[in-house]
Amino acid sequence: MTLQKSYIIWYCFQTMKSVRPADITEMYALRADTIDYFFPEREEEIDRWAELASGYGDKVLHLMCGTGEILTGLAKKGFKVTGVDLTRSMIYRAREKFEENDLDPTDLVVEDARYFKLGRTFDFIFVSTGDFHHFMEPEDIEHALGKIYAHLRPGGGMALELFKPPEKDFKRPEKRFIPIRETPRGLKVWKMNRSSYHSDTQILEIVEKLHVNEEGVITESEYDIQLKLYTEDQINTLLAKSGFENIRNHHFEGQGEHGSDAWIVTAER
Protein backbone atom coordinates (compact mmCIF):
# COMPACT_ATOMS: atom_id res chain seq x y z
CA MET A 1 0.00 0.00 0.00
CA THR A 2 1.38 3.44 -0.97
CA LEU A 3 1.33 6.50 1.20
CA GLN A 4 -1.28 8.04 -1.10
CA LYS A 5 -3.63 5.18 -0.19
CA SER A 6 -2.85 5.48 3.48
CA TYR A 7 -5.46 5.85 6.16
CA ILE A 8 -4.29 9.41 6.75
CA ILE A 9 -2.71 11.47 3.97
CA TRP A 10 -1.01 14.79 4.41
CA TYR A 11 -0.45 16.85 1.25
CA CYS A 12 0.35 20.27 2.65
CA PHE A 13 3.06 21.71 4.86
CA GLN A 14 2.12 21.42 8.52
CA THR A 15 3.00 24.35 10.78
CA MET A 16 4.90 23.85 14.03
CA LYS A 17 3.03 21.66 16.50
CA SER A 18 3.82 21.52 20.20
CA VAL A 19 3.02 17.92 21.09
CA ARG A 20 1.49 16.96 24.44
CA PRO A 21 -0.46 13.84 25.43
CA ALA A 22 -3.75 15.55 24.50
CA ASP A 23 -2.70 16.03 20.88
CA ILE A 24 0.03 13.43 20.50
CA THR A 25 -2.17 11.54 18.06
CA GLU A 26 -1.62 14.29 15.52
CA MET A 27 2.15 13.97 15.65
CA TYR A 28 2.11 10.17 15.43
CA ALA A 29 -0.43 10.26 12.61
CA LEU A 30 2.17 12.23 10.66
CA ARG A 31 4.79 9.55 11.41
CA ALA A 32 2.69 6.38 11.05
CA ASP A 33 3.55 5.74 7.39
CA THR A 34 7.30 6.26 7.78
CA ILE A 35 8.37 5.57 11.37
CA ASP A 36 9.40 1.95 10.78
CA TYR A 37 11.96 2.96 8.15
CA PHE A 38 14.02 4.74 10.83
CA PHE A 39 14.35 1.64 13.04
CA PRO A 40 16.63 -1.34 12.41
CA GLU A 41 15.03 -4.75 12.05
CA ARG A 42 13.63 -5.58 15.48
CA GLU A 43 14.31 -9.28 16.01
CA GLU A 44 16.61 -8.57 18.95
CA GLU A 45 13.98 -6.39 20.62
CA ILE A 46 11.30 -9.01 20.03
CA ASP A 47 13.49 -11.71 21.56
CA ARG A 48 14.16 -9.51 24.60
CA TRP A 49 10.46 -8.88 25.21
CA ALA A 50 9.63 -12.53 24.62
CA GLU A 51 12.19 -13.55 27.24
CA LEU A 52 10.77 -11.10 29.77
CA ALA A 53 7.15 -12.07 29.07
CA SER A 54 7.71 -15.83 29.08
CA GLY A 55 8.44 -15.80 32.81
CA TYR A 56 4.83 -14.79 33.48
CA GLY A 57 2.65 -16.39 30.80
CA ASP A 58 1.41 -15.96 27.26
CA LYS A 59 -1.23 -13.22 27.64
CA VAL A 60 0.66 -10.04 26.72
CA LEU A 61 -0.47 -6.42 26.41
CA HIS A 62 1.70 -3.91 24.54
CA LEU A 63 0.70 -0.37 25.48
CA MET A 64 1.48 2.41 22.98
CA CYS A 65 2.21 -0.35 20.47
CA GLY A 66 2.64 1.89 17.44
CA THR A 67 2.63 0.09 14.10
CA GLY A 68 2.72 -3.29 15.84
CA GLU A 69 6.12 -4.59 14.73
CA ILE A 70 7.11 -5.90 18.16
CA LEU A 71 3.60 -7.21 18.78
CA THR A 72 3.55 -9.03 15.45
CA GLY A 73 6.82 -10.73 16.34
CA LEU A 74 5.49 -11.82 19.72
CA ALA A 75 2.30 -13.17 18.15
CA LYS A 76 4.37 -15.21 15.69
CA LYS A 77 6.18 -16.70 18.69
CA GLY A 78 2.87 -17.93 20.08
CA PHE A 79 1.96 -15.23 22.58
CA LYS A 80 -1.70 -14.19 22.88
CA VAL A 81 -1.24 -10.50 22.26
CA THR A 82 -3.27 -7.33 22.64
CA GLY A 83 -2.13 -3.93 21.40
CA VAL A 84 -3.31 -0.50 22.52
CA ASP A 85 -2.40 2.81 20.89
CA LEU A 86 -3.98 6.24 21.00
CA THR A 87 -3.30 6.94 17.32
CA ARG A 88 -5.80 5.38 14.94
CA SER A 89 -3.38 5.39 11.99
CA MET A 90 -0.81 3.44 14.04
CA ILE A 91 -3.40 0.77 14.84
CA TYR A 92 -4.38 0.74 11.17
CA ARG A 93 -0.78 -0.08 10.28
CA ALA A 94 -0.59 -2.70 13.03
CA ARG A 95 -3.71 -4.40 11.69
CA GLU A 96 -2.15 -4.48 8.24
CA LYS A 97 0.92 -6.26 9.63
CA PHE A 98 -1.22 -8.80 11.44
CA GLU A 99 -3.27 -9.55 8.35
CA GLU A 100 -0.12 -9.87 6.22
CA ASN A 101 1.10 -12.53 8.67
CA ASP A 102 -2.28 -14.34 8.86
CA LEU A 103 -2.79 -13.16 12.45
CA ASP A 104 -6.07 -12.06 14.00
CA PRO A 105 -6.10 -8.23 14.38
CA THR A 106 -9.19 -8.17 16.61
CA ASP A 107 -7.27 -7.27 19.78
CA LEU A 108 -5.56 -4.19 18.32
CA VAL A 109 -7.54 -1.30 19.76
CA VAL A 110 -7.48 2.50 19.79
CA GLU A 111 -7.32 3.51 23.45
CA ASP A 112 -5.51 6.02 25.66
CA ALA A 113 -2.88 4.34 27.88
CA ARG A 114 -3.99 6.58 30.74
CA TYR A 115 -7.66 5.61 30.63
CA PHE A 116 -8.06 2.27 28.83
CA LYS A 117 -10.42 -0.37 30.18
CA LEU A 118 -10.23 -3.76 28.49
CA GLY A 119 -12.25 -5.84 30.95
CA ARG A 120 -9.60 -8.54 31.40
CA THR A 121 -6.18 -9.04 32.94
CA PHE A 122 -2.84 -10.01 31.44
CA ASP A 123 0.24 -11.97 32.46
CA PHE A 124 2.64 -9.30 31.18
CA ILE A 125 2.23 -5.64 30.15
CA PHE A 126 4.97 -3.49 28.63
CA VAL A 127 5.71 -0.10 27.09
CA SER A 128 8.64 -0.09 24.67
CA THR A 129 10.89 2.43 22.90
CA GLY A 130 10.74 5.12 25.58
CA ASP A 131 7.09 5.92 24.87
CA PHE A 132 6.34 6.23 28.59
CA HIS A 133 8.36 9.47 28.56
CA HIS A 134 5.46 11.20 26.80
CA PHE A 135 3.70 11.30 30.18
CA MET A 136 5.03 14.48 31.73
CA GLU A 137 2.40 15.45 34.29
CA PRO A 138 2.14 13.59 37.64
CA GLU A 139 -1.54 12.82 37.10
CA ASP A 140 -0.84 11.27 33.68
CA ILE A 141 1.90 9.08 35.15
CA GLU A 142 -0.35 8.06 38.03
CA HIS A 143 -3.23 7.19 35.70
CA ALA A 144 -1.06 5.17 33.31
CA LEU A 145 0.63 3.15 36.06
CA GLY A 146 -2.72 2.64 37.78
CA LYS A 147 -4.22 1.21 34.60
CA ILE A 148 -1.26 -1.12 34.13
CA TYR A 149 -1.62 -2.35 37.71
CA ALA A 150 -5.37 -2.87 37.32
CA HIS A 151 -4.93 -4.91 34.12
CA LEU A 152 -2.24 -7.23 35.55
CA ARG A 153 -3.21 -10.51 37.15
CA PRO A 154 -1.87 -10.98 40.70
CA GLY A 155 1.75 -12.06 40.29
CA GLY A 156 1.88 -10.68 36.75
CA GLY A 157 4.78 -8.64 35.43
CA MET A 158 5.23 -5.27 33.75
CA ALA A 159 8.12 -3.50 32.06
CA LEU A 160 8.97 -0.03 30.80
CA GLU A 161 11.77 0.69 28.35
CA LEU A 162 13.20 4.09 29.27
CA PHE A 163 16.01 6.49 28.39
CA LYS A 164 18.53 7.60 30.99
CA PRO A 165 18.83 11.34 31.63
CA PRO A 166 22.06 12.78 30.20
CA GLU A 167 24.66 13.82 32.74
CA LYS A 168 24.58 17.47 31.66
CA ASP A 169 22.59 19.95 29.60
CA PHE A 170 23.09 19.99 25.86
CA LYS A 171 21.82 21.70 22.73
CA ARG A 172 22.56 19.78 19.56
CA PRO A 173 22.46 21.34 16.10
CA GLU A 174 20.12 20.08 13.43
CA LYS A 175 21.06 16.71 11.97
CA ARG A 176 19.71 14.80 8.99
CA PHE A 177 18.48 11.22 9.45
CA ILE A 178 17.92 8.89 6.53
CA PRO A 179 16.02 5.59 6.63
CA ILE A 180 17.83 2.58 8.03
CA ARG A 181 15.64 0.22 6.03
CA GLU A 182 15.01 0.15 2.31
CA THR A 183 11.98 2.20 1.30
CA PRO A 184 9.53 1.27 -1.47
CA ARG A 185 10.39 2.29 -5.00
CA GLY A 186 9.37 5.89 -5.70
CA LEU A 187 9.42 6.88 -2.03
CA LYS A 188 12.07 9.20 -0.59
CA VAL A 189 11.89 10.07 3.09
CA TRP A 190 14.21 11.72 5.59
CA LYS A 191 13.98 13.84 8.72
CA MET A 192 15.86 16.74 10.26
CA ASN A 193 16.22 16.68 14.00
CA ARG A 194 17.62 19.01 16.64
CA SER A 195 17.42 18.33 20.35
CA SER A 196 18.19 19.88 23.71
CA TYR A 197 18.17 18.67 27.29
CA HIS A 198 17.48 20.68 30.44
CA SER A 199 18.66 18.99 33.62
CA ASP A 200 16.67 21.26 35.95
CA THR A 201 13.39 19.94 34.51
CA GLN A 202 14.74 16.65 33.09
CA ILE A 203 13.01 17.50 29.81
CA LEU A 204 14.38 16.31 26.48
CA GLU A 205 13.03 18.49 23.68
CA ILE A 206 13.15 17.39 20.06
CA VAL A 207 12.19 19.53 17.09
CA GLU A 208 11.73 17.31 14.07
CA LYS A 209 10.97 17.97 10.41
CA LEU A 210 9.71 15.04 8.37
CA HIS A 211 10.13 15.15 4.58
CA VAL A 212 8.29 12.70 2.33
CA ASN A 213 8.51 12.63 -1.47
CA GLU A 214 6.35 9.96 -3.07
CA GLU A 215 6.64 10.06 -6.83
CA GLY A 216 6.80 13.85 -6.81
CA VAL A 217 4.11 14.45 -4.17
CA ILE A 218 5.96 16.27 -1.39
CA THR A 219 4.84 16.34 2.23
CA GLU A 220 6.67 18.30 4.92
CA SER A 221 5.72 18.30 8.59
CA GLU A 222 7.33 19.87 11.63
CA TYR A 223 6.58 19.16 15.26
CA ASP A 224 7.97 19.73 18.74
CA ILE A 225 8.20 16.76 21.13
CA GLN A 226 8.96 17.00 24.84
CA LEU A 227 9.89 13.94 26.87
CA LYS A 228 10.21 13.69 30.65
CA LEU A 229 13.24 11.58 31.62
CA TYR A 230 13.69 9.80 34.95
CA THR A 231 16.51 8.45 37.06
CA GLU A 232 16.27 4.86 38.28
CA ASP A 233 15.42 6.03 41.79
CA GLN A 234 12.65 8.28 40.51
CA ILE A 235 10.92 5.62 38.40
CA ASN A 236 11.37 3.00 41.12
CA THR A 237 9.64 5.33 43.59
CA LEU A 238 6.77 5.96 41.17
CA LEU A 239 6.28 2.23 40.66
CA ALA A 240 6.34 1.51 44.39
CA LYS A 241 3.76 4.25 45.00
CA SER A 242 1.50 2.57 42.44
CA GLY A 243 1.68 -0.71 44.36
CA PHE A 244 4.24 -2.61 42.31
CA GLU A 245 6.75 -4.94 43.96
CA ASN A 246 10.00 -6.71 43.03
CA ILE A 247 11.19 -3.68 41.07
CA ARG A 248 14.35 -4.34 39.07
CA ASN A 249 16.46 -2.37 36.59
CA HIS A 250 17.96 -4.05 33.54
CA HIS A 251 20.75 -2.55 31.45
CA PHE A 252 21.74 -3.50 27.93
CA GLU A 253 23.83 -2.13 25.10
CA GLY A 254 22.14 0.30 22.78
CA GLN A 255 20.77 3.80 22.70
CA GLY A 256 17.39 5.40 22.34
CA GLU A 257 16.35 7.19 19.16
CA HIS A 258 17.66 10.50 20.49
CA GLY A 259 20.97 9.34 21.93
CA SER A 260 20.15 8.59 25.57
CA ASP A 261 21.12 5.16 26.89
CA ALA A 262 18.14 2.82 27.07
CA TRP A 263 17.26 0.60 30.02
CA ILE A 264 14.29 -1.48 31.17
CA VAL A 265 12.62 -1.46 34.56
CA THR A 266 10.46 -4.45 35.52
CA ALA A 267 8.03 -4.91 38.39
CA GLU A 268 5.25 -7.22 39.53
CA ARG A 269 1.78 -6.94 40.95
Contacts in CASP RR format, 6 or more apart in sequence:
PFRMAT RR
TARGET T0000
AUTHOR 0000-0000-0000
METHOD contacts of the structure
MODEL  1
MTLQKSYIIWYCFQTMKSVRPADITEMYALRADTIDYFFPEREEEIDRWA
ELASGYGDKVLHLMCGTGEILTGLAKKGFKVTGVDLTRSMIYRAREKFEE
NDLDPTDLVVEDARYFKLGRTFDFIFVSTGDFHHFMEPEDIEHALGKIYA
HLRPGGGMALELFKPPEKDFKRPEKRFIPIRETPRGLKVWKMNRSSYHSD
TQILEIVEKLHVNEEGVITESEYDIQLKLYTEDQINTLLAKSGFENIRNH
HFEGQGEHGSDAWIVTAER
1 96 0 8 1.000
2 184 0 8 1.000
2 187 0 8 1.000
2 214 0 8 1.000
3 9 0 8 1.000
3 33 0 8 1.000
3 34 0 8 1.000
3 187 0 8 1.000
3 212 0 8 1.000
3 214 0 8 1.000
3 219 0 8 1.000
4 214 0 8 1.000
4 217 0 8 1.000
6 32 0 8 1.000
6 33 0 8 1.000
6 89 0 8 1.000
7 32 0 8 1.000
7 88 0 8 1.000
7 89 0 8 1.000
7 92 0 8 1.000
7 93 0 8 1.000
8 29 0 8 1.000
8 32 0 8 1.000
8 33 0 8 1.000
8 88 0 8 1.000
8 89 0 8 1.000
10 30 0 8 1.000
10 219 0 8 1.000
10 221 0 8 1.000
11 217 0 8 1.000
11 219 0 8 1.000
12 219 0 8 1.000
13 219 0 8 1.000
13 220 0 8 1.000
13 221 0 8 1.000
14 30 0 8 1.000
14 220 0 8 1.000
14 221 0 8 1.000
14 222 0 8 1.000
14 223 0 8 1.000
15 222 0 8 1.000
16 222 0 8 1.000
16 223 0 8 1.000
16 224 0 8 1.000
17 23 0 8 1.000
17 26 0 8 1.000
17 27 0 8 1.000
17 222 0 8 1.000
17 223 0 8 1.000
17 224 0 8 1.000
18 223 0 8 1.000
18 224 0 8 1.000
18 226 0 8 1.000
19 26 0 8 1.000
19 27 0 8 1.000
19 223 0 8 1.000
19 224 0 8 1.000
19 225 0 8 1.000
19 226 0 8 1.000
20 136 0 8 1.000
20 226 0 8 1.000
21 114 0 8 1.000
21 134 0 8 1.000
21 135 0 8 1.000
21 136 0 8 1.000
21 137 0 8 1.000
21 140 0 8 1.000
24 86 0 8 1.000
24 87 0 8 1.000
24 134 0 8 1.000
25 86 0 8 1.000
25 87 0 8 1.000
25 88 0 8 1.000
26 223 0 8 1.000
27 223 0 8 1.000
27 225 0 8 1.000
28 35 0 8 1.000
28 66 0 8 1.000
28 85 0 8 1.000
28 86 0 8 1.000
28 87 0 8 1.000
28 89 0 8 1.000
28 90 0 8 1.000
29 87 0 8 1.000
29 88 0 8 1.000
29 89 0 8 1.000
29 90 0 8 1.000
30 210 0 8 1.000
30 221 0 8 1.000
30 223 0 8 1.000
31 210 0 8 1.000
32 66 0 8 1.000
32 67 0 8 1.000
32 87 0 8 1.000
32 89 0 8 1.000
32 90 0 8 1.000
32 92 0 8 1.000
32 93 0 8 1.000
33 89 0 8 1.000
33 93 0 8 1.000
33 212 0 8 1.000
34 179 0 8 1.000
34 189 0 8 1.000
34 210 0 8 1.000
34 212 0 8 1.000
35 66 0 8 1.000
35 67 0 8 1.000
36 67 0 8 1.000
36 69 0 8 1.000
36 181 0 8 1.000
37 179 0 8 1.000
37 180 0 8 1.000
37 181 0 8 1.000
37 183 0 8 1.000
37 189 0 8 1.000
38 177 0 8 1.000
38 179 0 8 1.000
38 180 0 8 1.000
38 191 0 8 1.000
38 257 0 8 1.000
39 69 0 8 1.000
39 180 0 8 1.000
39 181 0 8 1.000
40 180 0 8 1.000
40 181 0 8 1.000
41 181 0 8 1.000
42 69 0 8 1.000
42 70 0 8 1.000
45 70 0 8 1.000
45 128 0 8 1.000
46 70 0 8 1.000
46 73 0 8 1.000
46 74 0 8 1.000
46 77 0 8 1.000
48 252 0 8 1.000
48 264 0 8 1.000
49 70 0 8 1.000
49 74 0 8 1.000
49 126 0 8 1.000
49 128 0 8 1.000
49 159 0 8 1.000
50 74 0 8 1.000
50 77 0 8 1.000
50 79 0 8 1.000
52 124 0 8 1.000
52 126 0 8 1.000
52 159 0 8 1.000
52 264 0 8 1.000
52 266 0 8 1.000
53 60 0 8 1.000
53 74 0 8 1.000
53 79 0 8 1.000
53 123 0 8 1.000
53 124 0 8 1.000
53 126 0 8 1.000
55 124 0 8 1.000
56 123 0 8 1.000
56 124 0 8 1.000
56 155 0 8 1.000
56 156 0 8 1.000
56 157 0 8 1.000
57 123 0 8 1.000
57 124 0 8 1.000
58 78 0 8 1.000
58 79 0 8 1.000
58 80 0 8 1.000
58 123 0 8 1.000
59 79 0 8 1.000
59 80 0 8 1.000
59 82 0 8 1.000
59 121 0 8 1.000
59 122 0 8 1.000
59 123 0 8 1.000
59 124 0 8 1.000
60 74 0 8 1.000
60 79 0 8 1.000
60 80 0 8 1.000
60 81 0 8 1.000
60 82 0 8 1.000
60 122 0 8 1.000
60 123 0 8 1.000
60 124 0 8 1.000
60 125 0 8 1.000
60 126 0 8 1.000
61 81 0 8 1.000
61 82 0 8 1.000
61 83 0 8 1.000
61 84 0 8 1.000
61 118 0 8 1.000
61 122 0 8 1.000
61 124 0 8 1.000
61 125 0 8 1.000
61 126 0 8 1.000
61 151 0 8 1.000
62 68 0 8 1.000
62 70 0 8 1.000
62 71 0 8 1.000
62 74 0 8 1.000
62 81 0 8 1.000
62 82 0 8 1.000
62 83 0 8 1.000
62 84 0 8 1.000
62 125 0 8 1.000
62 126 0 8 1.000
62 127 0 8 1.000
62 128 0 8 1.000
63 83 0 8 1.000
63 84 0 8 1.000
63 113 0 8 1.000
63 116 0 8 1.000
63 125 0 8 1.000
63 126 0 8 1.000
63 127 0 8 1.000
63 131 0 8 1.000
63 144 0 8 1.000
63 148 0 8 1.000
64 84 0 8 1.000
64 85 0 8 1.000
64 86 0 8 1.000
64 113 0 8 1.000
64 127 0 8 1.000
64 128 0 8 1.000
64 131 0 8 1.000
64 132 0 8 1.000
64 134 0 8 1.000
65 71 0 8 1.000
65 83 0 8 1.000
65 84 0 8 1.000
65 85 0 8 1.000
65 90 0 8 1.000
65 91 0 8 1.000
65 94 0 8 1.000
65 108 0 8 1.000
66 85 0 8 1.000
66 87 0 8 1.000
66 90 0 8 1.000
66 91 0 8 1.000
66 93 0 8 1.000
66 94 0 8 1.000
67 90 0 8 1.000
67 93 0 8 1.000
67 94 0 8 1.000
67 97 0 8 1.000
68 83 0 8 1.000
68 90 0 8 1.000
68 93 0 8 1.000
68 94 0 8 1.000
68 97 0 8 1.000
68 98 0 8 1.000
68 108 0 8 1.000
69 97 0 8 1.000
70 128 0 8 1.000
71 81 0 8 1.000
71 83 0 8 1.000
71 94 0 8 1.000
71 108 0 8 1.000
72 94 0 8 1.000
72 97 0 8 1.000
72 98 0 8 1.000
72 101 0 8 1.000
72 103 0 8 1.000
74 81 0 8 1.000
75 81 0 8 1.000
75 98 0 8 1.000
75 101 0 8 1.000
75 103 0 8 1.000
76 101 0 8 1.000
76 103 0 8 1.000
81 107 0 8 1.000
82 107 0 8 1.000
82 108 0 8 1.000
82 109 0 8 1.000
82 118 0 8 1.000
82 122 0 8 1.000
83 91 0 8 1.000
83 94 0 8 1.000
83 107 0 8 1.000
83 108 0 8 1.000
83 109 0 8 1.000
84 109 0 8 1.000
84 110 0 8 1.000
84 111 0 8 1.000
84 113 0 8 1.000
84 116 0 8 1.000
84 118 0 8 1.000
85 91 0 8 1.000
85 94 0 8 1.000
85 108 0 8 1.000
85 110 0 8 1.000
85 111 0 8 1.000
86 110 0 8 1.000
86 111 0 8 1.000
86 112 0 8 1.000
86 113 0 8 1.000
87 110 0 8 1.000
88 110 0 8 1.000
91 108 0 8 1.000
91 109 0 8 1.000
91 110 0 8 1.000
94 105 0 8 1.000
94 108 0 8 1.000
95 105 0 8 1.000
95 108 0 8 1.000
98 104 0 8 1.000
98 105 0 8 1.000
98 108 0 8 1.000
99 105 0 8 1.000
109 116 0 8 1.000
109 118 0 8 1.000
111 117 0 8 1.000
111 118 0 8 1.000
113 127 0 8 1.000
113 144 0 8 1.000
113 147 0 8 1.000
114 135 0 8 1.000
114 140 0 8 1.000
114 143 0 8 1.000
114 144 0 8 1.000
114 147 0 8 1.000
115 143 0 8 1.000
115 147 0 8 1.000
116 147 0 8 1.000
116 151 0 8 1.000
117 147 0 8 1.000
118 151 0 8 1.000
119 151 0 8 1.000
120 151 0 8 1.000
121 151 0 8 1.000
121 152 0 8 1.000
121 153 0 8 1.000
122 151 0 8 1.000
122 152 0 8 1.000
122 153 0 8 1.000
122 156 0 8 1.000
123 152 0 8 1.000
123 153 0 8 1.000
123 156 0 8 1.000
123 157 0 8 1.000
124 156 0 8 1.000
124 157 0 8 1.000
124 158 0 8 1.000
124 159 0 8 1.000
125 148 0 8 1.000
125 151 0 8 1.000
125 152 0 8 1.000
125 157 0 8 1.000
125 158 0 8 1.000
125 159 0 8 1.000
126 158 0 8 1.000
126 159 0 8 1.000
126 160 0 8 1.000
126 161 0 8 1.000
127 159 0 8 1.000
127 160 0 8 1.000
127 161 0 8 1.000
128 161 0 8 1.000
129 161 0 8 1.000
129 256 0 8 1.000
129 257 0 8 1.000
130 160 0 8 1.000
130 161 0 8 1.000
130 162 0 8 1.000
130 163 0 8 1.000
130 227 0 8 1.000
130 256 0 8 1.000
130 262 0 8 1.000
132 144 0 8 1.000
132 160 0 8 1.000
132 161 0 8 1.000
132 162 0 8 1.000
133 162 0 8 1.000
133 163 0 8 1.000
133 204 0 8 1.000
133 227 0 8 1.000
133 228 0 8 1.000
133 229 0 8 1.000
133 230 0 8 1.000
134 227 0 8 1.000
135 141 0 8 1.000
135 144 0 8 1.000
135 228 0 8 1.000
136 203 0 8 1.000
136 226 0 8 1.000
136 227 0 8 1.000
136 228 0 8 1.000
141 238 0 8 1.000
142 242 0 8 1.000
145 238 0 8 1.000
145 239 0 8 1.000
145 242 0 8 1.000
145 244 0 8 1.000
146 242 0 8 1.000
148 158 0 8 1.000
148 242 0 8 1.000
149 158 0 8 1.000
149 242 0 8 1.000
149 243 0 8 1.000
149 244 0 8 1.000
149 269 0 8 1.000
152 158 0 8 1.000
152 268 0 8 1.000
152 269 0 8 1.000
153 269 0 8 1.000
154 269 0 8 1.000
155 268 0 8 1.000
155 269 0 8 1.000
156 268 0 8 1.000
156 269 0 8 1.000
157 266 0 8 1.000
157 267 0 8 1.000
157 268 0 8 1.000
157 269 0 8 1.000
158 244 0 8 1.000
158 266 0 8 1.000
158 267 0 8 1.000
158 268 0 8 1.000
158 269 0 8 1.000
159 264 0 8 1.000
159 265 0 8 1.000
159 266 0 8 1.000
159 267 0 8 1.000
160 235 0 8 1.000
160 264 0 8 1.000
160 265 0 8 1.000
161 262 0 8 1.000
161 263 0 8 1.000
161 264 0 8 1.000
162 229 0 8 1.000
162 230 0 8 1.000
162 235 0 8 1.000
162 262 0 8 1.000
162 263 0 8 1.000
162 264 0 8 1.000
162 265 0 8 1.000
163 204 0 8 1.000
163 227 0 8 1.000
163 229 0 8 1.000
163 256 0 8 1.000
163 258 0 8 1.000
163 259 0 8 1.000
163 260 0 8 1.000
163 261 0 8 1.000
163 262 0 8 1.000
163 263 0 8 1.000
164 229 0 8 1.000
164 231 0 8 1.000
164 260 0 8 1.000
164 261 0 8 1.000
164 262 0 8 1.000
164 263 0 8 1.000
165 197 0 8 1.000
165 199 0 8 1.000
165 202 0 8 1.000
165 229 0 8 1.000
165 230 0 8 1.000
165 231 0 8 1.000
165 260 0 8 1.000
166 197 0 8 1.000
166 199 0 8 1.000
166 204 0 8 1.000
166 260 0 8 1.000
168 199 0 8 1.000
169 196 0 8 1.000
169 197 0 8 1.000
169 198 0 8 1.000
169 199 0 8 1.000
170 195 0 8 1.000
170 196 0 8 1.000
170 197 0 8 1.000
171 195 0 8 1.000
171 196 0 8 1.000
172 194 0 8 1.000
172 195 0 8 1.000
172 196 0 8 1.000
173 194 0 8 1.000
174 192 0 8 1.000
174 193 0 8 1.000
174 194 0 8 1.000
175 192 0 8 1.000
175 193 0 8 1.000
175 194 0 8 1.000
176 190 0 8 1.000
176 191 0 8 1.000
176 192 0 8 1.000
176 193 0 8 1.000
177 190 0 8 1.000
177 191 0 8 1.000
177 192 0 8 1.000
177 193 0 8 1.000
178 190 0 8 1.000
179 189 0 8 1.000
179 190 0 8 1.000
183 189 0 8 1.000
186 214 0 8 1.000
186 215 0 8 1.000
187 212 0 8 1.000
187 213 0 8 1.000
187 214 0 8 1.000
187 215 0 8 1.000
188 211 0 8 1.000
188 212 0 8 1.000
188 213 0 8 1.000
188 214 0 8 1.000
189 210 0 8 1.000
189 211 0 8 1.000
189 212 0 8 1.000
189 213 0 8 1.000
190 211 0 8 1.000
191 208 0 8 1.000
191 209 0 8 1.000
191 210 0 8 1.000
191 211 0 8 1.000
192 208 0 8 1.000
192 209 0 8 1.000
192 211 0 8 1.000
193 206 0 8 1.000
193 207 0 8 1.000
193 208 0 8 1.000
193 209 0 8 1.000
193 258 0 8 1.000
194 206 0 8 1.000
194 207 0 8 1.000
195 204 0 8 1.000
195 205 0 8 1.000
195 206 0 8 1.000
195 207 0 8 1.000
195 258 0 8 1.000
196 204 0 8 1.000
196 205 0 8 1.000
197 203 0 8 1.000
197 204 0 8 1.000
197 205 0 8 1.000
197 229 0 8 1.000
198 205 0 8 1.000
202 228 0 8 1.000
202 229 0 8 1.000
202 230 0 8 1.000
203 226 0 8 1.000
203 227 0 8 1.000
203 228 0 8 1.000
203 229 0 8 1.000
204 226 0 8 1.000
204 227 0 8 1.000
204 229 0 8 1.000
204 258 0 8 1.000
204 260 0 8 1.000
205 224 0 8 1.000
205 225 0 8 1.000
205 226 0 8 1.000
205 227 0 8 1.000
206 224 0 8 1.000
206 225 0 8 1.000
206 226 0 8 1.000
206 227 0 8 1.000
206 258 0 8 1.000
207 222 0 8 1.000
207 223 0 8 1.000
207 224 0 8 1.000
207 225 0 8 1.000
208 222 0 8 1.000
208 223 0 8 1.000
208 225 0 8 1.000
209 220 0 8 1.000
209 221 0 8 1.000
209 222 0 8 1.000
210 219 0 8 1.000
210 220 0 8 1.000
210 221 0 8 1.000
210 222 0 8 1.000
210 223 0 8 1.000
211 218 0 8 1.000
211 219 0 8 1.000
211 220 0 8 1.000
212 218 0 8 1.000
212 219 0 8 1.000
212 220 0 8 1.000
213 219 0 8 1.000
227 258 0 8 1.000
229 260 0 8 1.000
230 238 0 8 1.000
232 249 0 8 1.000
232 263 0 8 1.000
232 265 0 8 1.000
235 265 0 8 1.000
236 247 0 8 1.000
236 249 0 8 1.000
236 265 0 8 1.000
239 247 0 8 1.000
239 265 0 8 1.000
239 267 0 8 1.000
240 247 0 8 1.000
243 269 0 8 1.000
244 267 0 8 1.000
244 268 0 8 1.000
244 269 0 8 1.000
245 267 0 8 1.000
245 268 0 8 1.000
245 269 0 8 1.000
246 266 0 8 1.000
246 267 0 8 1.000
246 268 0 8 1.000
247 265 0 8 1.000
247 266 0 8 1.000
247 267 0 8 1.000
248 265 0 8 1.000
248 266 0 8 1.000
248 267 0 8 1.000
249 263 0 8 1.000
249 264 0 8 1.000
249 265 0 8 1.000
250 263 0 8 1.000
250 264 0 8 1.000
250 265 0 8 1.000
250 266 0 8 1.000
251 261 0 8 1.000
251 263 0 8 1.000
252 262 0 8 1.000
252 263 0 8 1.000
252 264 0 8 1.000
254 261 0 8 1.000
254 262 0 8 1.000
255 261 0 8 1.000
255 262 0 8 1.000
256 262 0 8 1.000
END
